[in-house]
């Protein structure tokens, strides 16, 4: 429990500290590979989000950099944290997956009713041999396993294979501007390296705090999809600083980690759906104000979000050469000009795929697939706004996605009318 003498970090202080770790206060002059390692992976349920995550965080980033890393097998897409797909460096792929394997084993147990009579050790061996002969789709894996266990539930067999084996999605899946079915093989086979020893949980705690801190034990458990992490935090306590949030929750942090002044300016940033900034704390109020809770999702679909002054400020989409923002509150002319400038940079930087390239499979609703591949001159900053403070959101084609029934009205739309996004 936090000591009453621990310094208190209010919401803005937590926000600025987290943004600094997330490279969102100012774009970092670092490589895409080093950024992926620093962030301990990029959430990658859809194909495009990792590219947009890096654009928001890195100076001079272009999609070809991450695509090149994918094709060179220096980064891979695989199921790790929270049983979701992440883009990891090759080193992390080989050592993080063993750390979370116990959680994947427990996941298999949830499907035991569909696996009656199935020898899981044999299933793992058979599935490994099948996918290492050549990359396979999940449907092909399922059909192969049904030959040995025809009475088993097909979905349960798929889940067992996905959880028991460290499967990676092979390229061209995940490569910007190229299409491709999800085909899977083992991480060892793809990287031609054996799985290493699991990273120590203590080391991962320190890495998490470096990318997401200050944070509580529950925050890290939310991020990792693991339980019983109090012990490593206690073990590390002599090496860490402790704070309290405004609700008295104990927060841990690295002594030398950045904790900027709460008044530090935070520029607008366009983040994709499933950005880990919004998924990696039990208490997300450091980024999402309580009155906006739930506005980043409709059903099971996450929206792309706009950060304004470091906090959730709206939703966005890019379609048919128009980037449209649905604001959640009024914005000054200066703020609008900042949004337009950032939007123009996004459209220009992310439109460098040759015209005619295929849009990756799986980048459907909510993924914001663009059309065309050229960038045209924009209007002067601020002149492209179709918004008046307090006006209702646009319902014309190309407007931002609705936040769902019962959502509070937005304060207008912003359209940046040039260029397009392919990928």
Secondary structure by P-SEA (a helix, b strand, c coil): ccccccccccaaaaaaaaaaaacccccccccaaaaaaaacccccccccaaaaaaaaccccccaaaaaaaaaacccccccccccbbbbccaaaaacccccaaaaaaaaaaaacccccccaaaaaaaaaaaaaaaccccaaaaaaaaaaacccccaaaaaaaaaaacccccccccccccccccbbbbcccccccccccccccaaaaaaaaaaccccccaaaaaaaaccccaaaaaaaacccbbbbbcccbbbbbbbcccccccccccccbbbbcccccccccccccccccccccccccccccbbbbbbbccccccccccccccbbbbbccccccaaaaaaaaaaaaaaaaaacccccccccccccccccccccccccccccccccccccccccccccccccccccccccccccbbbbbccccccc
